[in-house]
Amino acid sequence: MRFRHRAAAGFATLALPLAGLVGLAGPAQAATSATATYTKASDWGSGFEGRWTVKNTGTTSLSSWTVEWDFPAGTKVTSAWDATVTNSGDHWTAKNVGWNGTLAPGASVTFGFNGSGTGSPTGCKLNGGSCDGTSVPGDAAPSAPGTPTASSVTDTSVKLSWSAATDDKGVKNYDVLRDGAKVATVTGTTYTDSGLTAGTDYSYAVQARDTADQTGPASGSVKVRTTGGGTDPGPQPGAKVKLGYFTEWGVYGRNYHVKNLVTSGTAPKITHINYSFGNVKNGKCTVDDTFAAYEKTYTADQSVSGTADTWDQPLRGNFNQLRQLKAKYPHIKVLYSFGGWTYSGGFGQAAANPAAFAASCKQVVEDPRWADVFDGIDIDWEYPNACGLTCDTSGPAAFANLSKALRAEFGKDYLVTAAITADASSGGKIDAADYGGASQYLDWYNVMTYDYFGAWDKTGPTAPHSPLTSYDGIPNPAFNSAAAIAKLKAKGVPASKLLLGIGFYGRGWTGVTQSAPGGTATGPAPGTYEAGIEDYKVLKTSCPATGTVAGTAYAHCGSNWWSYDTPATIGSKMAWAKNQGLGGAFFWEFSGDTANGELVTAIDGGLK
């Protein structure tokens, strides 16, 4: 995806020194040493936001943590997140929640709270010892049990079995986690979960608890779908994919949330969602904006389920809203998309060790807190062995090697897809990587058949950014959807693995006097978030289409010239996609559509 709007989330953190109160991390004194440090993230006079960071500075895993401190009279915690906070008078205690108690050596976790008053914490204790890392009581935590296996699956139940964990003082029992929440504690290594819903997806993991009641790391996750229910787990053979990108940062300035997919009538008309974007750092997948992804609290009227989030629930944010959406519309599959225009610079390092990259991605996708949310992974590398925001030189085989490693790691039960270039020019970006060879490992390609032309060429000529075909006067005859699809087919990519890309936005110039394409310009036209680009929902009324060229609409209003897709042009493109035998279509991105989802409706109707 060429563009990426992002609003800042949260506040700037100001670390305040607390001499004699909370020590900074020092050298480990024991195998189980750890530190707790405090910062005041913001202060608004009548209140403040405080944050504690617990770091394991030892050499063995820490299985749980409890931070204690004292506030002076008149200062107190009013709400907290990512920890269970209680008090006895002015003495405050914060304990880890189920998913963040285990800290590997060198790992850290941060929890926060809102407070009232002006005091600072004193007398910090971590697990009953000093907060400076010199004394943290406790023995080693249990190991992770084996990944559960599922058997005897019925409409309403499933039997789970796993191999035992180990512990230096003995394992007492196991917590069984369904979709990240504990549903049972058992002494053996089997459990039958009942009372389930027919035709529904669930994810299970287990974690051991030792005789000191310490919990170890969670096992790997197993996905289970109960029988019956009449709900197909995915599109039937031959059915078309209708996929949209949901942007993580859209919850800020755009004020677009998962619930909008319901209120717009969009949810019943799509088959897949790409949640974008996870980051690629140090050759590994990672969550980008944790606040938007799993910390943001939704009120009852904002949430898909109509139930308000609570501060202490294990999962909030977009991930929890997607979970609720899937419960309401079980046919929808969600993929976690990593990279994009901004974050593709990390793929070169990932390509140097594809197996490690794939393992890191699966660890993110299968995190026990949200393992039930994601049905696969999408890689948006812009561009392998070519230039995007940065230039990659990992070689023509790198993309295929990365795709092979992802399929080996995720297996046949997960979707593995990729968004790829649509540059069909000779020696261009399609020629730079082995997209034909890689396609055997992938379920489909999202071919980005848009952003061919735009006001990065400030003086023009004006041209549609998403032409379906070439036309007389096109600035580059190889920059069109038909040419890209034909080239990918010629490289051996099956038509059924190609999705046609649609932009829910327009690109435009200003200083244009000519209505027809090919006019000169003076620069990018004004846009709500960025010059030269605007949502369809705005353009349909601010600058209505005045003509079409190469299957795409264009508009000349005043001195501005825009090109964008309308319901009519989308209908024609969907007919073309079906005639070509393509697997379906995808679009960037949901928030550009109207409040009643008219562009999604056109895709849905055109692919039936």
N, C-alpha and C positions, 0 to 999 in steps of 0.2 A: 504494500500500500504506500503510495507516494507521500501522503501527508499524515500528520499525527497531531491533533490538537490536545493540549494538556493544561489543566488548571492546577495550581499548587494546592496541595492538601495539607491540613494541619498547620502548626506554628513552627517558627524557628526555635531551635533548642538552645538555651543558654545554660551552660553548666556552671553552677554556683559552688565555690569551695566551701566545704563544711569541715574546717579544721577541728580535729579532735572528735568529730561526730561520726563520719562515714569515711573509711579509708579507701584510697585508690588501690587498684590491683597491685599486688606485690608478688615476689617470688613465692611459688607454692611451698608450703611447709610440710604438707602431708599429701598422700595420694588422693584424698578426697577434699582438698582445699578448694575454696571458692570465695568470691568477693561479692559484695553488694554495694552499689554506688547510686547516689541520688542526684537528680537534676531538676530544676524548676523550669519547665518548658515554656510557661507563659504566666503572666500575672496581670489581672485586670482590676486591681484595687480591692474589690470586695471578695475576690477569690483567685484561685490559681490552678494550674495544671502541674502535677508532680509526676515524675517517672523514676522508677527503680530499675536498675539493670543488674541481674544476677549472672555472674560469669564463672564457669568451672575452670579454675586455674590449675587443677590437678592432672593426674595421669590416668584416672579411671572415671567411668561414667557416674554422674550424680543422678540419682533416681527421683528425688523430690527436693523441694526447697520451701522454707518458711522464713520470711523476713519479719522482724519485729522492730518497732521503734516507739518513741514517746513524742507526743506533741505537747507544747505548752497549752494551758487552759485557754479556750477560745478558738483553737485551731483544730479542725477535724476534716475527715474524708466525707464527701457528700455522695460520690459515685466512683466506681472503679471498673476496670476492664482487664481481662487476661490474668486475673488472680481473684481469689475469694478473700475479701478484706473484712475483718471484724474488729471490734474493740472492747476493752474493758476500761471504762473511764477514758483517760488520756493515753492509754497503752494500746497500740494498734498492731494487728497481726495480719500478714498477707500470705496465703498459701497458694501453691500452684494449682491450676485447674487440670483436668484430666489429660489434656493433650500437650502441655508444655512443661511437665515436671522433669522429664529426662533431658539431661545435658551431657553431651559427650565432652571429652577433654577439649578445652579451648572454645567451646560453644557458649553462647549467652542468650538470655531472654529478657525482654523488657515488658513490664506491666505499668499501667498508669492509673491515675485517679484525678478527679477534680476535688478541690478542697476549698474551705472557707477559712478566713483568718489570715494572719500574717506570720505565724511561727514557722520554724524549721525543725526537722526531725533530730532527735538526740538518742543516744543509747542503742544504736543499731545492733541487732543480733541476726545471724544467719544460721539456721538450723541449731539454734541454741549457743553458738559460738561467736567468735569475733567476725565482724563484717570485712576485715582486712585480709582474710584468707589464711590466717594462721591457725584456725581451729574450727573445723567443720565436722561434727560427730557423724557417725554412721558407717555402716559396712557397705560393701559392694552391692549394687542392685542386681536383680536376676537378668539373665540374657533374654533375648527375644525368642519366643516360641517359633516353631515352624509355621509357614503359611498354611492356613486351614484348607482342607479339601471338603467339597460339598458332595453329599450323596442323599438318596431318598428324598428328592425334591418333589413336593406336591403343590397343589394350589395354595396351601396355607402354611406349609412348614418346610424345613430343611435341616438335615443333620450335618454337623460340622465336626471334623476331626483334625487334630494337629499333633506334631511331635513336641515333646516336653522341653521346657526351658531348664536351664541350670542355674544354681545359686550356691554360694559358699556355705550358707547356713540352711539351705533347703527351701523349696518352693511350697508355699502354703496353698495357693489357689490361682485361678485365672479369671480375668475380666474378659467377657465377650463383648466386642464392640460391633454394633450394627450401624452403618452409615456414620461412624465416628462417635456414637453415643453408647454408653454401657447399657447392656440389656440383661446381663446375668453375670454372676460370679459362681464358678464351679470348681470343685476340687480335682476332677479328672481332666482328661484331654479330649473329651467329646461333649457336645451339647446339641440338643434339638431345639431350634427356635420355631415357635408356633404362633398362630394368630396373625399370619401374614396375609397380604392381599394378593389375589390371583393375578397372574400376568404382570408382575411388578419386579423391577430391578432392585437388588439390595447388594451391599458390600459389607464383608465381614473381615475383622481382624481380631487378634487376641493379644493380651499382655499378661505377663506373670506377676504375681505378688509374693514376696518372701515372708518369712516368719516375723520380720520387723515391720511388715506392712508397707514395704517399699515396692513401687511398681517399676518394672523394667520397660524397655522400648517395645512398641507395638510390633507385631509380626507383619509380614506382607499381607496384602488384601486379596480376597477372592470375591469375584462378582458372581451373583446368583440371580437367576430369573425364575420366579415361581411359575408353575404351569397354569394353563387356563387363562381366563380373563378376556379372551377374544381380542387382545391388543397385540398387534404385530410388533416385534422388537425393532423393526426398521423398515425401510422401503422394500416392497416386494420386488423380485427380479423384474427388471424392465421399467420400474417406476423411476421417475425423474427426481434428482436431488434439487431441493430448493433451500439454499443456504444463505444466511446473512451473518455479517460480522457485528458483534456487540462490543463496543469500545469501553474499556475499563474506566477511562477518564470522562466518559460522557455523563457520569453522575454529577459532575461539577457544573461548569458553565452552561452546558447543554441541558442540564436537568432532565436527562433521559435515563430511565431506570427499567429494570426487567419488567415491572408491572405495565409499562407502556406497550409491551408486546401483547398484553391481554386486552387493555382498553382500546387499542387500535384495531383489534380483530385480526392481528397478524399471526398470532401463535398457531391457530389451526391450519394456516396456509403454508407453513414452512416445515421442513423436515430436519434441518440441522442449524446449529448456531456455532460460529467460531468466536470464542471469547478472546479478545485481543487487548493487549499483548503481554505475554510473559517475556521476561528479559533473558538475554544470553550473556552471562558474565563468566570470565575465566574458563570458557569452554563448557559451561554447564547451564542448564535451565534453572531459572529462579523466578519466584513471584515478583512482580514489579511494585505495584502500589498496594501494600498490605491493607491499608485503611479501606480503600474502595473494594478490594477483593474480599476480605473476610472480617473486617472490624466495624465498618459503618453500621450504625443502628437505624432500623426502619420502624416507623410507627405503624399502627394497624392500617391506617388509610393508605400508606405508601407501599405496603407489602402485598405480594401476590396472594398470600393465604388469608389476608385480613386480620392476621394476628401480629401484635407488636413484638419486636425483639426485646429481650431482657439483657441487662449488662453482663450477666454471668453465663449466658448460653454459649456452648462450645463454638458455634459458627454463626457469623452475621454477614453483612455486606452482600456483594453481588453473588458470591458463591451460594449463600443460603437462599437468596431469591431465585437463583437458577434451580436449586433443588426443589423449591416450591412450584416453580413453573413446570418442571418435569413431572411432579406429582399430579398436577392438573392436566397436563398434556403429555401422556406417557410416550407418544410417538416421537417426540423431539429428542434428538441426540445432540450432545454438547461436546465440542472439541476445544482443547486449550491451544491457542495459537501463540507461537513464540517467534520473536524477531520483529518483522515489519521494517519500514524505512529507517526508523531511528535506531533499532536494536540489532540490526544485521551485522554490525561490526564484530560481534563475538563469534560468528559462525566459523571464521577462519581457524581460530583456536580449537573450536569443537571438532572441525574436520581432521585435526591432527590426532585426535583420539576418539573416534566415533563411538566406540563401546562405552567409554566413560561418559560421554555426552548423553547417549541414549539412557544409560542407567540413571543419570541425574534427572532427566526429564520424567522418567517413570516414577521416580521418588516423589517429584512434585505432584504429578497427576494422581498418584495413589496415596497421597497424604491421608491418614485415617480420618482427619476432620472433614474431608470433602471427597473421599474416594468414590462415592456414589454419584457425584455430580458429572464427572467427565467420562465420555465414551471413547475418547481418542485424543490424538495430538495432531496439530497442523504446524508445519514449518514454513515460515515466510522469510526466506533468505533472499535478500535483495542486494547483490546477485552473486551466485556462485561463479568464481573465476571471471568476474566482470565488475564493473563499477556501478555503485548506487550512491548513497551518502558517503561511503568509503569504497575503496577498491580492494577486491579479493584476488589473491594469486595462488589459491590452493590447488589449482589444476582442474582439468576437465572431468576427472573421475571422482572428485571430492563429494559432489552432491549424491551420486549413486552410492558411494561408500557409506555416507551418512544415512541415506534412506534404508540401506540394507541393515545397518546396525539398529535403527529404530524398529524395523519390523522384527528382527531377531529378539529384541528386548521386550516389545509389547505383545508379540504373538498374534494369533489370528483373531482373537476376540476383541481387539481394539481396532478402531479406525486409525490409519496413519495416512495423512494427506499433505499436500504442499501447495502453496501459492507460488506461481512462477511467472516469469517474464512473458510478454506477448510480442517481443521484438523479433520480427521475421526477416529482418534485413540480412543480406549475405555477410557472414562473419560476425553477426550481431550476437545478442545475449542468448538466444536459443541455441546458437551454434557453440557457445562457450562451455556448455556443460552437457553431460550425457543424460538428457531427460528421457530419451528412449529406453536406455538400460535401467534407469532408476524406476521407471513406471511399473516394473514387475513387483516391486516391493510396496507400492502405494495403492490406496483405494481410488484416489482420483487427484487430478490437478485442478486448482483454481487458477485459470488462465486470466491474468490481469489485463483484459482487453479494454483498457481505458487509460487516460493520462497519456495518450499518444502525442497530443499537442496542447499547449497552454501558454500562459503569459510569462513563463520563464523566458520565452522568446518575446521580449517586450514590444518590439515593433511589428510582430506578426510574421507571416500572414495569418489572419484568422482562419481557424480550421476546427472541425468538430473533434472533441477530445476522445470520442469513442466511436469512430466510424466502423460500421459493419463490413464495408467493402471499400475498395479504392474508388476514386472518382477523378474526373478531369480537373487538374489543378491541385491535387493533394500534395502537400509539401514533401512527403516521403511515401512512395507507392507501397512500401513494405509495412507501413504502420497502419494496419487495419486488422479486424478480428478474423476475417476469412483467411487472410494470408498466414496468420499465426496458427490457426487451427490446422490448416493444410500442411504447414511445415512440421508441426508436432506429429500429425498422422504419418507423414513421410518418414519420420524418425522412428516409427514403430509404436507410438503410443496409441492404444485402442481408443476409438471415438468415445466409447462408454466411460472412459476414465478422464474425459475432458469436460469441464464446466465452463460455460460462457460467463464472462464477468460483466456486471452492470454497475455503473456509478449512480448513486442516489444524490448526485450533486452536479453542478455545471462548472465549467471553466470559462473565464471571460477576459476580454480586453476593454480598455477605454480609449477614447480618442479615435474612434472608428466612424467613418462616414459612409462606408459601403455596407449595404445590407447583406449581400451574398457573401459566401465564404471567399477568402483570398484578399481581404482588405488589409490595409496597414493600420497600425495602432501606435499609441504613445506609452502604453504600460498596462499593468493589470487593472481590471475593473474593481471597484470597492466591494468587499465582502464582509460578512458579519464577524467572522473569526480571523480571516486571512485574506489579503488582497488577491484577486484572481480566482477565487473559489467561493461557491455559495450553494446552500442546500436547495434541492428541488422544491421543497415545501415553501420556500421564499420566492424562488424564481417563477413559479407557475403563475403568480399574481403580479410580482414586481416587474417582470420582463417576459410576458407570454410569448410562446413560440410564433415565429413568423414564417418559417419554412423548414424543410428537411433536406438533408444531404447525406448520402451513403448510410441511410437507415437511422440517422440521428437528427434530432430537432436542433434548430438554432433560432436565436432571437436577436433582433436589433432594436434597441430602445434608447432614444437619445443618442449619446455618443458611446454607449456600451454595447458590446457584442458578446453573447453567451451561446454555448452549446450544451445540451443536456438531453437525457432521455425522458420521454413522457410515457404515459400508459399505452398510447398508440404505437410508439416506436418500440417499446418493450415487447408488445404483442407480436410485432413483425420479427423481432430478434428471436423470440421464443419459437416461432414457427420455423425459422431458419435453423435453430439449434436442433429441433426435432428432426428436421429433414436431413441434417448432417449425422444423426444418430448419436448426438452428444449425451452425456450422462445427466445433464440438467444445467442449472445456472446458479450463480452466487452473486451477492451484491455487497458493496461497501457504501454505507452501512446504515443500520436501522434508523438512526435519528434524523436522517435526511428526508425521510418519507413524511407524508401528511399525517395528521392526527387520526385519520381513518384508514391509513395504510394502503393508499391507492396504487402505489408502485408494486408492493408485494402482491396485491390482488391481481395485477396484470401479469406478474411472473407465474403465479399459481394458475390462473386461467389459461395462460399461453402454453403451459407444459402439461396440461391434462390431455 
